[in-house]
Amino acid sequence: MKKIGLGGGCHWCTEAVFQSIKGVLKVDQGFIASYGRNNAFSEAIIVHFSGSQITLKKLIKIHLETHKSSSNHSMRDKYRSAIYCFDQEQKEQVDEILSEFQNNYNQKIITQSLLFSAFKASKEEFRNYYQKGPEKPFCKTYIAPKLEHIKANHKEHYQTPLNEKKLQKKLKL
């Protein structure tokens, strides 16, 4: 099992996106800090994944597509656009992938590769946010469109999130 930290938008959204990806074994939602000027905690997740089922490159592609990876808006302290690496070798790999993807973007990708320093988990009541309430207005407005994007553009890696399976089961009863 491998792991990578991802931050960009609200961690409720990022968590739901990566819980819907085949090969992702676990998602920890919370706040991640790096070093230096990025040592303050920012909303993020840690994705635990099987490298034989999904590549780091594919995870990064999905991450870049499901948050504003080329928008340096005023909330970037709270929602840092970042990929948190667990060692220097992984950071070099991420830098290379980001450089390669930059060629596919008209605007500059602002997503940074940073070394992971620390993690604080979200309160239990906020974890698995989408799974606990997909009918909530926030989920319908912000998360559902991201899941639809994955279904449409990465269908080979999409798996129905648990909550959708439960809802489908309820409807059949």
N, C-alpha and C positions, 0 to 999 in steps of 0.2 A: 504494500500500500504506500502511495506517495501522498504528499500534501502540498498545498499552495494557498496563500492568503489572497483574497480579492476584495477590493473596496472600490466603490464608485458612486453609487446612489444609496438609497435607503437599504439597510441590511435586511429588511423584510423582503424587499424585491429580490435582492441578490441571493438570499437564502432560497426562495421559492424557485428561482431560475435554475440553480444548480441542483436542487432536489429533484428536478425533472430530467436530469441528464443521465443516460445509461453509463455505467462505469463509475459514477460518483457513489461512494459507499456511505459517506457521512458528511454532514455540513454542520459546522459549529458557528452559531451566530453571535456576534458581539462587537467588540472594539479592539483594534490592533494599533500598536505603536511601532515606530521604527526608531531611528537614531537621529541625532542632530536636530535640524529644524523640523523634522517630522516625528519628534518624540512624543507629541500629544496623541492621545487616543482618538481614533476616527472610526466611524461605523464600517464594519467589514465582516467577512466570513473566512473560515478556514475550510477548504474543500479537501476531503480525503478521497483519493480516487485510485482506481486500478489502471496502471499504465498500459496493461495489455488490452483494456477495453476502450479507453479514450486517451488521446495524447494531450500533453500539456499545450501544444500548439492549438488544438481544437478548443480546449477550455478557454484559452486566451482569446481566440476568435469570438467565441460566444460572449465572453465578458465584454469585449470592446463593442459588440453589437447591441448589448442590452443595457448600456448606460451611456451617458453623454461623455464619451471618451475623448472628444475634441472640444469640449466646452469648459472654459475656465471661469465658472460662475462664482458668485459671492459666497456660496455655501461650501466651498472646497475644503475648509478646515474640518467641518463636520462630516462631509462626504468626499474624502480624499480619493482621487482616481489613481489607484495603485494596485500593483501586484507585489505581494510580500513574499520574499524568497527566504528559504530556510538555510541556505548556505551560499557561498560565493559562486560555486559551480552552477547552481540553479539560477542565480541572478544573471550570469553571463548568457545562459541559454535563453532566459526571458528577454534580455536586451536584444539578442539576435532575432528572436521572433517578433518583437515590437518593431524593430528596424525593417524587417521584411514586410510586415503588415502596413507600415507607413506608406509604402508604394501604392496601396489600394485606397488611400484616403486623400481627398482633396484638401482637407484641413490638417493641421498638425495634431497628432495624437498627443494628448497631455498626460496620459497614463504613465506613471513612473514605476520603475522597478526599484523596490526598496528592500533592505534586509529587515527581516522580522526581528522584533525585540521582545514584545509582550502581548498577551491576549487577556481580555476580560470578557467573560460570557455575559450575554444579555440576561435580564431577569427571566425566569421560567415563563412568566405570563406572556412574554413577547417572542419566545422561541416557537418555531413552526407556525408562524403567524398566519400564513396562507392556508396551511393545512387545517388550522383550527377554525377558520372562518372565511372561506372563499367568496361568500356572498356579501361580505362587508364592502361598503362603498370604496374604500381604499384599494382593496384587492381587485375589485372589478375595474376600477379606473386605471391603476398603475401596474399591477402584477399580471392580470389576465392578458393584456396585449403583448407583454414580453413572452409569455408562454405560447401565445399564438405565433409569434415571430419564430420561436424555436421549432414549433410544429411545422411551420411552412418552410423554413430555411435549413433546418438541421434534423429532418424527420428520422434519419438513421440513428440519431443519438437521443431522440426524445422518448421519454417514458411517462405515462400518465401519472401525475403526482397522486399520492395516497388519497388526498381529500377528494379528488375528482372521481376516483374509483368508488369511494364511499357514497358520493352523491349519485353516481350512476346506479349503484346497487339499490339505494333508497327509491329511486324513480321506478325501478323494475318491480319493487315489492307492492 
